[in-house]
Amino acid sequence: MKVVMIFSPGEIASASILLLMVFALLAGLLGRSQGVLIVFFSLVATLASALTTAAGVMTVWRGTSEQFVLLIGLPDLPFHLRLDPLAGFFLTVIGLLSVFVSIYSAGYLKGFAGQRPVTRLVVFYCLFLAGMFMVVLADDALFFLISWEVMAAASYFLVMFEDERAENRRAALLYLVVAHVGAIAILLSFGVMAGLATGFESFSGYTFDAMRQATFPVAGATAAFLLAFFGFAAKAGMVPLHVWLPEAHPVAPSNISALMSGVMLKTAIYGIIRITFDLLRVFPWWWGAIVLFLGIVSAVMGILYAVMEKDLKRLLAYSSVENIGIILVGIGLSMVFSSFKLPVLAALAMTAALYHVLNHAMFKGLLFMGAGAVLHATHERNMEHMGGLIHRMPWTAALFLVGCVSISALPPFNGFVSEWLLFQAFLLSPSLPSPLMKLFMPLAAALLALTAALAAATFVKAFGVSFLGQWRGQRQHTVHEADWSMRSGMILAAAACLFLGVFPTVLIDWMDIVPEQLVGGRLSMSATASGWLWLTPVASERASYSGILVFIAAIVVYGLVYIVLHVKPGRIHRGPVWDCGFERLTSRMQYNATSFAMPLRRVFGFVVNIKESVTLVPQSAHAAFPKRLQYHLRIRDHVWNVLYTPIAGASFWLARKVGRLQQGRIQSYLIYSFLTILVLLFLTVL
């Protein structure tokens, strides 16, 4: 039976954007009743996100493209929109997590009741989603940059939602500065490509279609690529452009942190892929080597920063730097393979990168929602003041554990599949004809393996210190489980993590049109050659994986252990925890976040700026012990001290010098204007 669609995917996606913008305009009318506003907001945002997800899924499934022209731009510069499989894939990623987070937000925003109105957050949340959707749909430089600015401005106000805190204002300003520096680089990249497409004689080259039809010289294409990569890397949080990310994500409301880390960073990944593989199309191998190298650096440095953190949300933010690095590694590998005319291997690396884009959105969104539930219940981000939360928040603990297992790349959850595919691409790198790349690839693979091991250690710490052991903080009686709307959003994200890990062949078969259009190779023919049960990236005799069998085996082992231990009463004996001879075990005797990471600080401490000190503090608690030891630890990012502090200092110095021009006298300002006119007249004559 043939199914007839009343509306096309492009029309559905456009309707969802319009719905979000209309509700953002009307949200003020419901501002007097915050409870009603939260309910309607959650329903509208969930519906719009679900519609966008459906449009993206249908577009990728069909493998078709739609183009629209909106006559609402500048004169003779209308807005162009395009929904093709690449855009459809990223719409699916953004929309799917937005559905989960919008459901979660219904309960999360109730935590602000009586403290502050949420109308502003609702308005900018809707504009934020609309901006991300428009970035993916944009098909010309003008509309892309306008959408990019809508997304950046909305996220700026969301980061600064609790603006009475100085750290929020500082983080929002830092984010805005880095975002606009990146936007300038993107603008210059589009300017280079548009000018080369039409010979700098008209504005018609601003459309992406004109850029696709152009043949760029190597020098011009390289300039455009480097500018675009710098601009998008600043938004993605790649090292050394990552400094805004661990500042902005922790201070934002947790539902916003989930979206910023889970999907906003992916708009930058989309931009890199769109410009490199769709607009420029042909590139030398060393472009890919640059992306691969910086991806590895970001992955290793990001996880090293994360493992030393004691702030739960900062830990998750630094982990996003690591995962963006992993995605860039896949993109860089795909570029290298594609430049050497190896389409199947390029498709394998691209599939691994895109699969990790989807995976990271799901498990990082889940983890930030879990951290938000913990913050909502304990009012703490510092893991040193947590512990034992599994007893008070069993649902949150179980769902957070799913996110930890997923991000640690452990089967049968989704993080394992994408990283396993990436390692398969590395194992096939001896096919490359370049001796230099053959030498670099084993080192990169080893560093990626190190990253995976450190990620597991990081999230053992995050879960163990936060949810296990005894409570370390104050006000334990106020700790409570998240409500059902928050739990529902986390349950859906956890289910997505499990589904993506158990049925990878289904997803690869669905998304295979994207790498085919980008690099000219398909993976589904080999990946599903042994049926839906086995994932075989290249050939079954080389490597294969079955997520469903691993899942069934885990269930069987768990069931057998449970039966053996519970079939007879009294088989399990509970006793007090061994306390090494002490009278009573206390929370001071258990590992905290700082002590857990101490061995890794000793090994990898050279990559960060560590300052440790111990001081004697007088106390009157006991005459025999008049003083106590107090340990201080400060960890700073070397990149901030080496790169950004000098730039900030130079900027303030220049501002003070320029400020001298502000005399406050009208005569001085008239002289400045007169001199400016003379200079302009002189330049005109020349």
C-alpha positions in Angstrom: 0.0 0.0 0.0 1.4 3.3 -1.0 1.5 6.0 1.7 0.6 9.5 0.5 2.1 12.4 2.6 -0.1 15.4 2.9 2.9 17.6 3.9 6.4 17.2 2.8 9.3 16.9 5.4 10.4 20.4 4.6 7.0 21.9 5.2 6.8 20.0 8.5 10.2 21.3 9.7 9.2 24.8 8.7 5.9 24.5 10.6 7.8 23.5 13.7 10.1 26.5 13.5 7.1 28.8 13.0 5.3 27.2 16.0 8.3 27.8 18.2 8.7 31.5 17.1 5.0 32.2 17.6 5.0 30.7 21.1 8.1 32.7 21.9 6.2 35.9 21.0 3.0 34.9 22.9 4.8 33.5 26.0 4.5 36.8 27.8 0.7 36.6 27.8 1.0 33.5 30.1 3.6 35.0 32.3 1.2 35.8 35.2 0.5 32.1 35.6 3.9 30.4 35.7 2.5 26.9 36.2 0.3 27.2 33.1 3.2 28.7 31.1 5.4 25.8 32.0 2.8 23.2 30.9 2.1 24.9 27.6 5.7 25.5 27.0 6.6 21.8 27.5 3.8 20.7 25.2 4.7 23.2 22.4 8.4 22.5 22.6 7.9 18.7 22.6 5.5 18.9 19.7 7.7 21.1 17.6 10.7 18.9 18.3 8.8 15.8 17.5 7.7 17.2 14.2 11.2 18.2 13.3 12.5 14.7 14.2 9.8 13.1 12.0 10.8 15.4 9.1 14.5 14.5 9.5 13.8 10.8 9.8 11.6 10.8 6.6 14.2 12.8 4.7 17.1 10.4 5.4 14.9 7.4 4.9 13.7 8.6 1.4 17.1 10.0 0.4 15.5 13.0 -1.2 16.1 16.8 -1.1 13.8 19.7 -0.9 14.6 23.4 -1.6 12.6 26.5 -0.7 13.1 30.2 -1.3 11.6 32.7 1.2 11.3 36.3 -0.2 11.8 37.9 3.2 15.5 38.7 3.2 17.2 41.8 1.9 16.3 43.1 -1.6 17.5 40.6 -4.2 18.9 38.4 -1.4 16.1 36.0 -0.4 16.5 33.2 2.1 17.2 29.8 0.7 16.4 26.6 2.6 17.4 23.0 1.8 16.4 19.8 3.5 18.7 17.0 2.2 19.8 13.7 4.0 22.7 15.5 5.8 20.4 18.2 7.1 17.8 15.5 7.8 20.2 13.5 10.0 21.2 16.5 12.1 17.5 17.6 12.4 16.8 14.1 13.7 19.7 14.4 16.3 18.6 17.9 17.4 14.9 17.2 17.4 15.1 13.8 19.3 17.1 15.2 22.2 14.9 18.3 22.3 11.9 16.1 22.7 13.4 14.4 25.8 14.7 17.6 27.3 11.4 19.5 26.7 9.5 16.7 28.6 12.2 16.9 31.3 11.8 20.7 31.5 8.2 20.5 32.7 9.4 19.2 36.0 12.8 21.0 36.1 11.3 24.5 35.7 9.0 23.9 38.7 12.2 24.1 40.8 12.3 27.9 40.0 8.7 28.4 41.3 8.6 31.1 43.9 12.3 32.0 43.2 12.2 33.7 39.8 9.9 33.9 36.8 10.7 31.5 33.9 9.1 33.5 31.1 12.5 34.7 29.8 13.9 31.2 29.9 10.8 29.9 28.0 11.1 32.6 25.3 14.8 32.1 24.6 14.5 28.3 24.9 12.1 28.4 21.9 14.3 30.8 20.0 17.3 28.6 20.7 15.6 25.5 19.2 14.3 27.5 16.2 17.8 28.9 15.7 19.4 25.4 15.6 16.8 24.1 13.2 17.3 27.0 10.9 21.1 26.6 10.9 20.6 23.1 9.6 18.1 24.1 7.0 19.9 27.2 5.7 21.1 27.0 2.1 22.8 30.4 1.7 25.4 32.3 3.7 23.1 35.1 4.7 20.3 33.0 6.2 22.9 30.7 7.8 24.7 33.5 9.6 21.3 35.1 10.7 20.3 31.7 12.1 23.7 31.2 13.7 23.3 34.6 15.5 19.7 33.7 16.6 21.1 30.5 18.2 24.1 32.2 19.7 22.1 35.2 21.2 19.4 32.9 22.6 21.9 30.6 24.2 23.7 33.7 25.7 20.6 34.8 27.5 19.9 31.2 28.6 23.4 30.9 30.1 22.9 34.2 31.9 19.4 33.2 33.2 20.5 33.5 36.9 22.2 36.8 36.2 22.6 37.8 39.8 25.6 35.5 40.0 28.9 37.0 38.8 30.1 33.6 37.5 27.1 33.4 35.2 27.6 36.9 33.8 31.3 36.2 33.3 30.7 32.8 31.6 28.0 34.3 29.3 30.3 37.1 28.2 33.2 34.7 27.5 30.8 32.5 25.5 29.5 35.4 23.5 33.0 36.7 22.7 34.3 33.3 21.5 31.1 32.7 19.6 31.4 36.0 17.7 35.1 35.5 17.0 34.1 32.2 15.4 31.2 33.8 13.6 33.6 36.4 12.0 35.8 33.6 10.7 32.8 31.8 9.3 31.6 35.0 7.6 35.1 35.5 6.0 35.0 31.8 4.8 31.6 32.4 3.2 33.0 35.6 1.7 35.9 33.8 0.1 33.8 31.0 -1.3 31.1 33.4 -2.6 33.6 35.7 -4.2 35.4 32.8 -5.9 32.1 31.3 -7.1 31.1 34.5 -9.0 34.4 36.3 -9.5 33.7 38.9 -6.9 31.4 40.7 -9.4 28.0 40.1 -7.8 26.3 38.9 -4.7 24.8 35.8 -6.4 27.6 33.6 -5.1 26.1 33.8 -1.5 23.9 30.8 -2.1 25.2 27.3 -1.4 24.1 26.2 -4.8 26.4 28.7 -6.4 29.3 27.4 -4.2 28.5 23.8 -5.1 28.7 24.5 -8.8 32.0 26.4 -8.5 35.5 25.0 -8.9 37.8 26.5 -6.3 41.5 27.0 -6.7 43.5 25.2 -4.0 44.7 28.4 -2.3 41.2 29.9 -2.1 39.7 26.6 -1.0 42.4 26.2 1.7 41.7 29.7 3.0 38.0 29.1 3.1 38.4 25.7 4.9 40.8 27.0 7.5 38.6 30.0 8.3 35.5 27.8 8.5 37.2 25.1 10.6 38.5 27.7 13.0 35.0 29.4 13.3 33.1 26.1 13.8 35.8 24.6 16.1 35.4 27.6 18.4 31.7 26.8 18.7 32.3 23.1 19.1 34.8 23.5 21.9 37.8 22.1 20.3 41.1 22.5 22.2 42.5 25.2 22.4 39.2 27.1 21.7 37.4 25.2 24.4 37.8 27.6 27.4 34.2 29.0 27.2 32.6 25.5 27.4 33.5 24.5 31.0 32.5 28.0 32.1 29.1 28.3 30.3 27.7 24.8 30.6 27.9 24.4 34.4 26.2 27.7 35.2 23.3 27.4 32.7 20.1 25.7 33.8 20.6 21.9 33.4 18.0 21.5 30.7 19.9 24.1 28.7 23.2 22.5 29.5 21.8 19.2 28.1 20.9 21.0 24.8 24.0 23.0 24.5 26.3 20.1 25.1 24.1 17.5 23.4 23.1 19.2 20.2 24.3 22.9 20.0 27.9 21.7 19.6 26.7 19.4 16.8 25.6 22.4 14.7 29.4 23.3 14.5 30.1 19.7 13.4 27.3 20.0 10.8 29.0 23.2 9.5 32.4 21.5 9.2 30.9 18.6 7.2 28.6 20.8 5.1 31.4 23.1 3.9 34.1 20.5 3.6 32.2 17.6 1.9 29.4 19.5 0.2 30.6 22.9 -0.8 34.3 22.5 -1.3 34.1 18.8 -2.2 37.8 18.3 -3.2 40.5 18.7 -0.7 44.2 17.6 -0.1 44.9 14.9 2.4 46.7 17.2 4.8 43.4 19.0 5.6 42.2 15.7 7.1 45.4 15.3 8.9 45.0 18.7 10.6 41.4 17.7 11.7 42.6 14.3 12.9 45.5 15.7 14.9 43.4 18.4 16.6 40.7 15.9 17.3 43.1 13.6 19.1 44.5 16.5 21.1 41.0 17.5 22.1 39.9 14.0 23.0 43.0 13.4 25.3 43.1 16.9 26.8 39.3 17.0 27.4 39.2 13.7 29.3 42.3 14.6 31.3 40.6 17.9 32.4 37.4 15.9 33.2 39.0 13.2 35.3 40.5 15.9 37.7 37.3 17.8 38.1 35.2 17.7 41.3 32.3 19.8 39.9 29.9 17.4 38.4 28.7 19.7 35.6 32.2 20.9 34.8 33.2 17.3 34.5 30.5 16.7 32.0 31.4 19.9 30.1 35.0 18.8 29.8 33.8 15.4 28.7 32.1 17.1 25.8 35.4 18.5 24.7 36.6 14.8 24.6 33.7 13.6 22.6 33.9 16.4 20.1 37.5 15.4 19.6 36.4 11.8 18.9 33.9 13.1 16.3 36.6 15.2 14.7 38.9 12.2 14.6 36.2 10.3 12.5 35.8 13.3 10.2 39.5 13.7 9.8 39.9 10.0 9.0 37.1 10.3 6.4 38.8 13.2 4.8 42.1 11.4 4.6 40.6 8.3 3.1 38.5 10.3 0.7 41.4 12.3 -0.6 43.2 9.0 -1.4 40.2 7.7 -3.2 39.2 5.0 -0.7 35.4 5.5 -0.6 34.5 2.5 1.5 37.0 3.4 4.2 35.9 7.0 4.1 32.3 5.8 4.5 33.3 3.7 7.5 35.0 6.7 9.2 32.2 9.0 8.4 29.6 6.6 9.7 31.5 6.3 12.9 31.6 10.1 13.3 27.9 10.5 12.5 26.9 7.6 14.8 28.9 9.2 17.6 27.2 12.5 16.9 23.9 10.8 17.6 25.3 8.8 20.5 26.8 11.7 22.3 23.6 13.7 22.0 21.7 10.9 23.8 24.1 10.0 26.6 25.4 13.5 27.3 21.8 14.8 27.3 20.9 12.0 29.8 23.9 12.8 32.0 23.2 16.5 32.1 19.6 15.8 32.9 20.7 13.4 35.7 23.1 16.1 37.0 20.2 18.6 36.9 18.1 16.2 39.0 20.9 15.9 41.5 21.3 19.7 41.6 17.5 20.1 41.9 17.5 17.8 44.9 20.7 18.7 46.7 21.5 22.2 45.5 25.1 21.0 45.0 27.4 20.6 42.0 30.5 19.7 44.1 30.8 15.9 44.3 32.8 16.4 47.5 29.5 17.3 49.2 27.5 14.3 47.8 27.5 10.6 48.3 25.0 7.9 49.0 22.4 9.4 46.6 21.5 6.0 45.3 19.4 5.5 48.5 17.4 8.7 48.2 17.3 8.9 44.3 17.3 5.3 43.0 15.7 6.2 39.7 18.1 9.0 39.0 21.0 6.8 40.1 20.0 4.0 37.7 19.5 6.3 34.8 22.7 8.2 35.4 24.5 4.8 35.5 23.2 4.1 32.0 24.7 7.3 30.8 28.0 6.6 32.5 28.2 3.1 30.9 27.2 4.5 27.5 29.8 7.3 27.6 32.5 4.9 28.8 32.0 2.9 25.5 30.9 -0.3 27.3 28.6 -2.8 25.5 25.7 -3.2 25.0 25.1 0.6 25.1 25.6 3.0 22.2 28.9 4.6 23.0 30.7 1.3 22.2 29.3 1.0 18.7 30.6 4.3 17.3 34.0 4.0 19.0 34.3 0.4 17.8 33.6 1.5 14.2 36.3 4.2 14.6 38.9 1.7 15.8 38.0 -0.5 12.8 38.7 2.5 10.5 42.1 2.9 12.2 42.9 -0.8 11.8 42.3 -0.4 8.0 44.6 2.6 7.7 47.5 0.6 6.4 45.7 0.8 3.1 46.8 4.4 2.9 49.6 5.1 0.4 51.2 7.8 2.5 54.1 6.7 4.7 53.6 9.7 7.0 50.0 8.8 7.6 50.9 5.1 8.2 53.3 6.3 10.9 50.8 8.6 12.5 47.8 6.3 12.5 49.0 3.8 15.1 49.9 6.7 17.5 46.5 8.2 17.0 44.7 4.9 17.6 46.8 4.4 20.8 45.8 7.8 22.1 42.2 7.1 21.3 42.4 3.9 23.3 44.0 5.9 26.2 41.0 8.3 26.0 38.5 5.5 26.2 40.3 4.1 29.3 40.4 7.5 31.0 36.7 8.1 30.2 35.8 4.9 32.0 37.9 6.0 35.1 36.2 9.5 34.9 32.7 8.1 35.1 33.5 5.5 37.7 34.5 8.5 39.8 31.4 10.5 38.8 29.0 7.8 39.7 30.8 6.3 42.6 31.6 9.5 44.5 28.1 11.0 43.8 25.8 8.1 44.3 27.7 5.5 46.4 29.1 5.5 49.9 27.8 7.8 52.6 26.4 11.3 52.4 29.2 14.0 52.9 27.2 17.2 52.6 24.6 19.2 54.6 20.8 19.0 54.6 20.5 15.4 53.7 16.8 15.4 54.8 16.0 17.7 51.8 17.3 15.3 49.2 14.4 13.9 47.1 13.8 12.0 43.9 13.1 13.8 40.7 9.4 14.0 39.6 7.9 11.9 36.9 8.3 14.5 34.1 12.0 14.7 34.8 12.3 10.9 35.1 10.4 10.4 31.8 12.8 12.6 29.9 15.8 10.6 31.3 14.1 7.2 30.8 13.5 8.1 27.1 17.2 9.1 26.7 18.4 6.0 28.4 16.1 3.8 26.2 17.6 5.5 23.1 21.1 4.7 24.4 20.2 1.1 24.8 18.4 0.9 21.4 21.3 2.5 19.5 23.7 0.0 21.1 21.6 -3.1 20.6 20.4 -2.4 17.0 23.2 -0.6 15.2 22.5 -2.2 11.9 19.0 -0.7 11.8 20.5 2.8 12.3 23.4 2.3 9.8 21.0 1.0 7.2 18.8 4.1 7.7 21.6 6.7 7.6 23.8 5.1 4.9 22.6 7.6 2.3 24.4 10.4 4.1 28.0 9.0 3.7 27.1 7.9 0.2 26.3 11.4 -0.8 29.3 12.9 1.0 32.1 10.5 0.2 30.7 8.3 -2.5 30.7 5.1 -0.4 28.2 2.9 1.4 28.6 0.8 4.5 25.2 -1.0 4.7 26.1 -3.5 2.1 28.9 -4.9 4.2 27.6 -3.9 7.6 24.4 -5.9 7.2 25.8 -8.7 5.0 25.3 -11.2 7.8 21.8 -10.0 8.6 20.5 -7.6 11.1 21.9 -9.6 14.0 25.6 -8.9 13.2 27.4 -5.7 12.5 30.3 -6.4 10.0 31.8 -3.0 9.0 34.0 -4.5 6.1 33.7 -8.3 6.2 32.5 -10.9 8.7 35.8 -12.7 8.7 37.6 -9.5 9.7 35.4 -8.1 12.5 31.8 -8.5 13.7 29.7 -7.4 16.6 26.2 -8.3 17.8 24.7 -5.9 20.2 21.6 -8.0 20.8 23.6 -11.1 21.7 25.7 -9.1 24.1 22.6 -7.7 25.7 20.9 -11.1 26.0 24.1 -12.6 27.5 24.2 -9.8 30.1 20.6 -10.4 31.0 21.2 -14.2 31.3 24.2 -13.7 33.5 22.4 -11.3 35.7 19.4 -13.6 35.9 21.5 -16.6 36.9 23.4 -14.7 39.6 20.1 -13.4 40.9 18.6 -16.9 41.0 21.6 -18.4 42.7 21.7 -15.7 45.4 17.9 -15.5 46.0 16.5 -18.9 45.4 17.0 -19.9 49.0 16.4 -17.5 51.9 19.4 -16.6 54.0 21.9 -17.2 51.2 22.9 -13.5 51.4 24.3 -12.3 54.7 24.7 -8.6 55.4 27.2 -7.3 57.8 28.9 -4.0 58.7 31.4 -2.6 56.3 35.0 -3.4 57.3 36.4 -0.3 58.9 40.1 -1.3 59.3 39.7 -1.5 63.1 38.1 1.9 63.6 35.0 2.1 65.8 32.7 3.4 63.1 33.0 4.1 59.4 32.3 7.7 58.5 32.1 9.7 55.3 35.6 11.1 55.9 37.1 7.6 55.4 35.8 7.1 51.9 37.3 8.3 48.6 36.2 11.7 47.3 36.6 13.2 43.9 40.0 14.7 44.7 41.5 11.6 46.2 40.2 9.3 43.4 42.0 11.4 40.8 45.2 11.8 42.7 47.2 8.9 40.9 46.1 10.3 37.5 47.2 13.8 38.6 50.6 12.5 39.5 50.9 10.9 36.0 49.3 13.5 33.8 49.6 16.6 36.0 52.0 18.2 33.5 49.1 19.0 31.1 47.4 21.3 33.6 48.5 23.9 36.1 48.2 22.2 39.5 48.9 24.0 42.8 48.7 22.0 46.0 49.3 23.2 49.5 48.8 22.1 53.1 48.2 24.6 56.0 47.9 24.2 59.8 44.7 25.7 61.0 44.2 26.3 64.8 41.2 24.7 66.4 40.0 24.3 70.0 38.2 21.0 69.6 40.7 18.9 71.6 43.6 20.0 73.7 45.8 17.2 72.5 45.3 18.3 68.8 45.4 22.1 68.8 45.8 22.3 65.1 44.5 20.4 62.0 45.7 20.0 58.5 43.9 21.7 55.7 44.5 20.6 52.1 44.1 23.0 49.2 44.1 22.1 45.5 43.8 24.4 42.6 43.7 23.1 39.0 43.9 25.6 36.1 43.9 25.1 32.4 47.4 25.8 30.8 45.7 27.0 27.6 43.9 29.8 29.5 47.2 31.0 31.1 49.3 30.6 28.0 46.9 31.8 25.3 44.0 33.8 26.7 45.4 35.7 29.6 47.9 37.6 27.4 45.2 38.4 24.9 42.9 39.6 27.6 45.7 41.7 29.1 46.6 43.2 25.7 42.9 44.0 25.1 42.5 45.9 28.4 45.8 47.8 27.8 44.6 48.8 24.3 41.2 49.8 25.7 42.8 52.0 28.3 44.9 53.7 25.6 42.0 54.3 23.3 39.9 55.5 26.2 42.1 58.6 26.4 40.4 59.8 23.3 37.3 60.2 25.4 37.9 63.8 26.8 34.4 64.7 27.5 34.8 68.0 25.5 32.8 68.8 22.4 35.7 70.6 20.8 37.8 67.4 20.8 35.0 65.4 19.2 34.6 68.0 16.5 38.3 67.8 15.8 38.1 64.0 15.5 35.2 64.3 13.1 37.0 66.9 11.0 40.2 64.8 10.8 38.2 61.7 9.8 36.5 63.6 7.0 39.9 64.9 5.7 41.4 61.3 5.7 38.4 60.0 3.9 38.6 62.7 1.2 42.3 62.1 0.8 41.7 58.3 0.3 38.9 59.1 -2.2 41.2 61.2 -4.3 43.8 58.5 -4.3 
